[in-house]
Amino acid sequence: MQAKIISLEIDHVSREYLNHQGVNTGEVIEVLAAAEDGALLVIVSGRHLTLSRTFAENINVILLAPESE
């Protein structure tokens, strides 16, 4: 599932951390796997990243239509 990040509803320190990891408004993010505790393995800005449930719940996205071949 791919989505475009439209906003981050988190505190300034957390936003700075995520921005440094490539998680920014306008970036495309793809979920690769979800853990039972709600953590997500994603690809964003060409990097694999694990997001805690708390971070993941506060990243607002819009789903992108699947690419057709």
Sequence and secondary structure as in RCSB ss.txt:
>XXXX:A:sequence
MQAKIISLEIDHVSREYLNHQGVNTGEVIEVLAAAEDGALLVIVSGRHLTLSRTFAENINVILLAPESE
>XXXX:A:secstr
 EEEEEEE S HHHHHHHHHTT  TT EEEEEEE TTS EEEEETTEEEEE HHHHHTEEEEE      
